[in-house]
Amino acid sequence: MTAHQTPPLLPSAAVAATFDDDLFSYYYSVFQEEASDSLPPTMERTTTKRPRADDPSPSRLVAFKPSASSSPPPLVADAPDEEAASRTTPPPAQPHHRRLWVKDRSRDWWDHYNHPDVPEEEFRRAFRMSRATFDFLCEELGSAVAKEDTALRAAIPVRQRVAVCVWRLATGEPLRLVSRRFGLGISTCHKLVLEVCTAIRNVLMPRALVWPSPADAAATAARFEALSGIPNVAGAMYTTHIPIIAPKVSVAAYFNRRHTERNQKTSYTVTLQGVVDADGIFTDVCIGWPGSMPDDQILEKSALYQRANSGQLNSQWIVGGASYPLLDWVLVPYAQRNLTWAQHAFNEKIGDVQRVAKEAFARLKGRWGCLQKRTEVKLQDLPVFLGACCVLHNICEMRKENMDAELQFELVDDEMVPENGLQSVSGMQARDSIAHNLLHHGIAGTSFL
């Protein structure tokens, strides 16, 4: 039964029916005041409903105005006297009062953080962002997540809706704890998280997570060249694993063997591949492929691969780690053991570019704690859930949000060298030329006079 539906009234001779749903944690009853006269003498009408014995939260009874059908009939005109009127006019029917039993939940925690006098540092530690950034989210998402009041209850405010989602993503707390903090039902919190994440994808992702324009790509390449000496770099690429609960279908595909061997605990994951610019802001993401897939196969299935093969990168490089193959547009370090001076210098400088991506992913997982533990999200909802984290990461990075030192996260993803790591002859020649220039022009290693 949804919140806007009105339940049917029971027959007058029936005992008041009750509806008890543990998922939504509220009680609903329909009473007919005049029905008590028709009950047998041995039965007594229960005017109040007792909560369950194992329910620690109190309940309250909310009375609604009588329905229009229960209004008394009009008075008879021209009645000679009160006695005659009583003989010709039936007694007025008692109104049917609809009453809603709801569980009282404390909202003190949310009321405290929603108060304007809360210190800025305290608010930022709780929601991983400043109050100004939170207000920006509420303003941008207001029209997409706002709901109207119904006859049964008032709609949850936009600020509280956004706060439930941000808190859930930031802390990764179970829904039952989120429910206690915000004074809402568990299923309501789950629904709010998905609704706000969907709004973030539909409203903010087209503006906050986009592939750079040619002018922006040129500026990014200049910054990467100043950092490493490697020209024409459009972004740095990395792939991380997100733990999940064992799915009901294709379990073997999501089994992560390396994580299981390292942690001595069965691990199931999905992958998140991302490309970042020189500021650590995501410009492309590929989310949701099973954790058993190597990085090179995930790259081949991504939209980035199709975009690059169609020539949309304009002869610019994407820098990847040792788990990616060398392509016409993917630049990776040398993998052999015995390196020349030029190759060693190249690996050092390309490591500076890789570090930008790894640090961005570390901040992503550190700021949004839900990515560090198995989430209570269905497999089909994970792309929206994880995509919202990437968008919020970009917004925080664009607005120069500081991150507390205790939130620092260490990445532990395993890089598997692909079977065919050299897939482009032109890419090999270009890499050798870049390595030679880095060494002999004094940009890296020892310069030759």
C-alpha positions in Angstrom: 0.0 0.0 0.0 1.5 3.3 -1.0 1.3 6.5 1.0 -1.2 8.2 -1.2 -3.8 5.3 -1.3 -6.7 5.3 1.0 -7.5 1.9 2.5 -11.1 0.6 2.1 -13.4 0.7 5.1 -14.3 -2.5 6.9 -17.9 -3.7 7.3 -19.5 -2.3 10.4 -19.8 -5.7 12.0 -16.1 -6.6 11.7 -13.5 -6.1 14.3 -11.1 -3.2 13.5 -8.5 -4.6 11.1 -4.8 -3.9 11.6 -1.9 -3.7 9.2 1.5 -4.5 10.5 4.5 -4.3 8.2 8.0 -4.7 9.6 9.6 -3.4 6.5 8.0 0.0 6.9 7.6 -0.1 10.7 4.3 1.6 11.0 0.8 0.5 12.0 -2.4 1.3 10.3 -5.9 0.8 11.7 -9.5 1.7 10.6 -12.0 2.3 13.2 -15.8 2.6 13.0 -17.2 4.0 16.1 -20.7 2.7 15.6 -19.5 -0.8 15.0 -19.2 -1.5 18.7 -22.9 -1.8 19.1 -23.1 -4.8 16.8 -20.4 -6.8 18.5 -21.3 -9.8 20.7 -21.4 -9.2 24.4 -18.3 -11.3 25.0 -16.2 -9.1 22.6 -14.9 -5.7 23.5 -13.7 -3.2 21.0 -10.0 -2.3 21.2 -9.7 1.5 21.0 -5.9 1.5 21.1 -3.3 -0.8 19.4 -0.4 -1.9 21.4 3.0 -2.0 19.7 4.9 -5.2 19.4 6.7 -6.4 22.5 10.1 -6.3 20.8 9.6 -2.8 19.4 11.6 -0.3 21.6 10.2 2.8 19.8 6.9 4.3 21.0 4.0 4.9 18.7 1.6 7.7 18.2 -2.0 7.9 16.9 -2.7 10.5 14.3 -6.4 11.2 13.8 -7.8 12.5 10.4 -11.0 14.4 9.7 -14.1 12.4 8.9 -14.7 11.5 5.3 -17.3 13.3 3.2 -19.5 10.2 3.1 -19.9 10.2 6.9 -21.5 13.7 7.2 -24.9 13.7 9.0 -28.1 14.0 6.9 -29.8 17.4 6.7 -32.4 18.4 9.2 -36.1 17.9 8.2 -37.8 21.2 7.6 -41.2 22.2 9.1 -41.0 19.7 11.9 -43.9 20.4 14.3 -41.8 19.9 17.4 -38.6 18.1 18.6 -40.6 14.9 19.5 -42.1 14.7 16.0 -38.8 15.4 14.4 -37.2 12.6 16.3 -39.9 10.2 15.0 -39.5 11.1 11.4 -35.7 11.8 11.2 -33.3 8.9 11.8 -30.4 9.6 14.3 -27.3 10.9 12.6 -24.6 8.4 11.9 -21.3 8.6 13.7 -18.4 9.8 11.6 -15.8 7.3 10.4 -12.4 8.5 11.8 -9.4 7.3 10.0 -6.3 7.0 12.2 -2.7 6.3 11.3 -0.4 4.6 13.6 3.2 5.6 13.0 6.4 4.8 14.9 8.0 7.7 16.7 11.6 8.1 15.6 14.0 10.6 17.0 15.3 13.2 14.5 17.5 15.0 17.0 20.7 14.0 15.2 19.5 15.5 11.9 17.9 18.5 13.5 21.3 19.2 15.1 23.3 19.1 11.8 20.6 20.9 9.9 20.8 23.9 12.4 22.6 26.9 10.9 24.7 27.3 14.1 26.5 24.0 13.7 30.2 24.6 13.3 31.5 24.3 9.8 34.2 21.8 10.7 31.7 19.5 12.4 29.4 19.6 9.4 32.3 18.9 7.0 33.5 15.9 9.1 30.0 14.4 9.0 29.1 14.9 5.3 32.7 15.1 3.8 31.9 18.5 2.3 31.3 22.1 3.4 27.9 23.5 4.1 28.2 25.6 1.0 28.8 22.6 -1.3 25.9 20.8 0.4 23.6 23.8 -0.2 24.7 23.8 -3.8 23.7 20.1 -4.2 20.3 20.8 -2.6 19.7 23.7 -5.0 20.7 21.8 -8.1 18.8 18.6 -7.2 15.7 20.3 -5.6 13.4 20.1 -8.6 14.4 16.5 -9.3 13.9 15.0 -5.8 11.2 17.2 -4.3 7.9 15.5 -3.5 4.4 17.0 -2.6 2.5 16.4 0.6 -0.2 13.8 0.6 -3.3 13.3 2.7 -1.6 10.9 5.0 1.8 12.6 5.7 4.0 15.6 4.9 6.7 15.1 2.3 10.3 14.7 3.4 12.2 18.0 2.8 14.8 18.2 0.0 17.6 18.9 2.4 16.9 15.8 4.4 16.6 13.7 1.2 20.0 14.9 0.0 21.5 14.5 3.4 20.4 10.8 3.7 22.1 10.0 0.4 25.3 12.0 1.1 25.6 10.5 4.6 25.1 7.0 3.2 27.8 7.4 0.6 30.2 9.2 2.9 30.1 6.7 5.8 28.9 3.4 4.2 26.8 2.8 7.4 24.1 0.1 7.2 20.6 1.4 6.4 19.4 0.5 9.9 21.8 3.0 11.3 21.0 5.7 8.7 17.3 5.1 9.6 18.0 5.9 13.3 20.0 9.0 12.6 17.4 10.6 10.3 14.3 9.4 12.0 13.0 7.6 8.8 12.1 4.0 7.9 14.8 1.7 6.6 13.0 1.1 3.3 12.5 4.9 3.0 16.2 5.6 3.4 17.0 3.0 0.8 14.6 4.5 -1.6 15.9 8.0 -1.0 19.5 7.0 -1.7 18.6 5.5 -5.0 16.4 8.5 -6.0 19.0 11.1 -5.2 21.8 9.0 -6.9 19.6 8.8 -10.0 19.0 12.6 -9.8 22.8 13.1 -9.6 23.3 11.0 -12.7 20.6 12.8 -14.7 21.2 16.4 -13.5 24.8 16.7 -12.5 26.7 14.1 -14.4 26.2 15.7 -17.9 27.9 18.9 -16.5 30.4 17.6 -13.9 31.8 14.4 -15.5 32.4 15.1 -19.2 35.2 14.5 -21.7 37.2 17.7 -22.1 36.9 20.0 -25.1 39.9 20.4 -27.4 40.8 23.6 -25.6 40.6 22.0 -22.2 42.5 18.9 -23.4 45.3 21.2 -24.6 45.5 22.8 -21.2 45.5 19.4 -19.5 48.3 18.2 -21.8 50.4 21.3 -20.9 50.0 20.6 -17.2 50.9 17.0 -17.6 54.0 17.9 -19.7 55.1 20.4 -17.0 54.7 17.6 -14.4 56.5 14.8 -16.3 58.0 16.1 -19.6 55.8 13.7 -21.6 53.9 15.6 -24.3 50.3 15.3 -25.5 48.9 13.5 -22.4 45.1 13.9 -22.2 44.6 11.9 -19.0 45.7 9.3 -16.6 43.8 6.0 -16.3 43.4 3.5 -13.4 41.0 0.6 -12.5 40.0 -0.2 -9.0 37.8 -2.9 -7.5 34.6 -2.3 -5.4 33.6 -5.0 -2.9 30.0 -6.4 -3.3 27.9 -9.0 -1.7 28.0 -12.3 -3.6 25.4 -12.0 -6.5 22.8 -14.5 -7.1 23.7 -14.9 -10.8 27.2 -15.4 -12.4 28.9 -15.7 -9.1 32.1 -17.0 -10.6 32.4 -14.0 -12.8 32.5 -11.6 -9.8 34.9 -13.7 -7.7 38.2 -11.8 -7.2 40.9 -14.5 -6.8 43.7 -12.1 -6.0 41.8 -10.2 -3.3 40.7 -13.5 -1.8 44.2 -14.9 -1.7 45.6 -11.7 -0.2 43.0 -11.2 2.5 42.2 -14.9 3.2 38.5 -14.0 2.8 36.2 -14.7 -0.1 35.9 -11.5 -2.1 33.5 -10.5 -4.9 34.0 -7.2 -6.7 32.9 -5.0 -9.6 35.4 -2.8 -11.4 35.6 1.0 -11.8 37.8 2.3 -14.6 38.4 6.0 -14.7 40.4 8.6 -16.5 41.3 11.8 -14.7 42.9 15.1 -15.7 45.8 16.9 -14.1 43.6 18.0 -11.2 42.4 14.5 -10.4 38.9 15.2 -11.8 37.2 12.3 -13.6 36.6 12.8 -17.3 35.5 9.3 -18.2 34.3 6.3 -16.1 33.4 2.7 -17.0 31.5 1.0 -14.1 30.2 -2.4 -13.3 32.2 -5.1 -15.1 32.9 -8.3 -13.0 35.9 -8.3 -10.8 37.4 -11.4 -12.5 38.0 -9.5 -15.7 41.6 -8.1 -16.3 42.1 -4.4 -16.9 42.9 -4.8 -20.6 39.5 -6.6 -21.3 37.6 -3.9 -19.4 39.3 -1.2 -21.5 38.2 -3.0 -24.7 34.6 -3.0 -23.5 34.6 0.7 -22.5 33.2 3.6 -24.5 36.6 5.2 -24.2 38.1 2.4 -26.4 35.5 3.1 -29.1 36.0 6.8 -28.9 39.8 6.5 -29.2 39.6 4.1 -32.1 37.4 6.5 -34.0 40.0 9.2 -33.8 38.3 11.5 -31.2 41.5 11.8 -29.0 43.2 13.9 -31.6 46.6 12.1 -31.3 46.8 12.5 -27.6 47.9 9.9 -25.1 46.1 8.2 -22.2 48.6 7.0 -19.6 48.0 3.7 -18.0 49.8 1.3 -15.7 51.4 -2.1 -16.4 48.0 -3.8 -16.5 47.1 -2.1 -19.8 48.5 -2.8 -23.3 50.6 -0.4 -25.3 48.2 1.0 -28.0 48.3 3.8 -30.5 46.7 6.0 -27.9 47.6 4.2 -24.6 51.1 4.9 -23.2 52.4 2.4 -20.6 55.7 1.9 -18.8 58.3 -0.6 -20.0 57.7 -4.0 -18.4 61.0 -5.9 -19.0 63.4 -6.4 -16.2 66.7 -5.1 -17.7 66.0 -1.5 -18.6 68.2 1.0 -20.3 68.9 4.4 -18.9 66.3 5.9 -21.2 63.7 3.3 -20.4 64.3 3.7 -16.7 64.0 7.5 -17.0 60.7 7.1 -19.0 59.3 4.8 -16.3 60.1 7.3 -13.6 58.3 10.1 -15.4 55.3 8.1 -16.5 55.0 7.1 -12.9 54.4 10.8 -12.0 51.4 10.8 -14.4 50.1 7.5 -13.0 50.4 8.9 -9.5 47.8 11.6 -10.3 45.3 8.9 -11.1 46.1 6.7 -8.1 45.8 9.7 -5.7 42.5 10.7 -7.3 41.1 7.1 -6.7 42.5 7.1 -3.2 40.6 10.4 -2.4 37.5 8.9 -4.1 37.5 5.9 -1.8 38.7 7.8 1.2 35.9 10.4 1.0 33.1 8.0 0.1 33.4 5.2 2.6 30.7 3.1 0.9 33.3 2.1 -1.7 35.5 0.5 1.0 32.9 -2.1 2.2 30.2 -4.3 0.7 27.2 -2.2 0.0 23.5 -3.0 0.4 22.8 -2.3 -3.2 21.5 -4.6 -5.9 23.8 -5.4 -8.7 21.7 -3.6 -11.3 21.7 -0.4 -9.2 25.5 -0.3 -8.7 26.3 1.8 -11.8 24.1 4.6 -10.6 25.4 4.2 -7.0 29.1 4.3 -8.0 28.5 7.0 -10.7 27.1 9.3 -8.1 30.2 8.9 -6.0 32.4 9.9 -9.0 30.2 13.0 -9.7 30.3 14.1 -6.0 34.1 13.5 -6.1 34.4 15.9 -9.0 32.2 18.5 -7.4 34.3 18.4 -4.2 37.5 18.6 -6.3 36.2 21.5 -8.4 35.2 23.4 -5.3 38.6 22.7 -3.6 37.1 20.8 -0.7 39.8 19.8 1.8 40.0 16.2 2.9 40.8 15.3 6.5 44.0 13.3 7.1 42.2 10.5 8.8 40.2 9.8 5.6 43.3 8.9 3.6 42.9 5.5 1.9 45.6 3.2 0.5 44.8 1.4 -2.7 45.5 -2.3 -2.8 44.5 -3.2 -6.4 46.5 -5.8 -8.2 47.9 -5.0 -11.6 48.0 -8.1 -13.9 50.3 -7.8 -16.9 48.3 -8.5 -20.0 49.2 -11.5 -22.2 49.7 -9.2 -25.2 51.2 -6.1 -23.8 52.5 -4.7 -27.1 49.7 -4.2 -29.6 51.0 -1.3 -31.6 54.2 -0.9 -33.5 53.8 2.8 -33.9 53.1 3.0 -30.2 56.4 1.3 -29.5 58.3 3.7 -31.7 56.7 6.7 -30.2 57.4 5.5 -26.6 61.1 4.9 -27.5 61.3 8.4 -29.0 59.8 10.0 -25.9 62.1 8.0 -23.6 65.1 9.2 -25.7 64.1 12.8 -25.5 63.4 12.6 -21.7 67.0 11.4 -21.1 69.0 13.3 -23.6 67.3 16.6 -23.2 67.9 16.6 -19.5 64.3 16.2 -18.5 64.8 13.0 -16.7 67.8 11.0 -15.4 71.4 12.1 -16.3 71.8 14.5 -19.2 74.4 14.0 -21.9 76.4 17.0 -23.0 
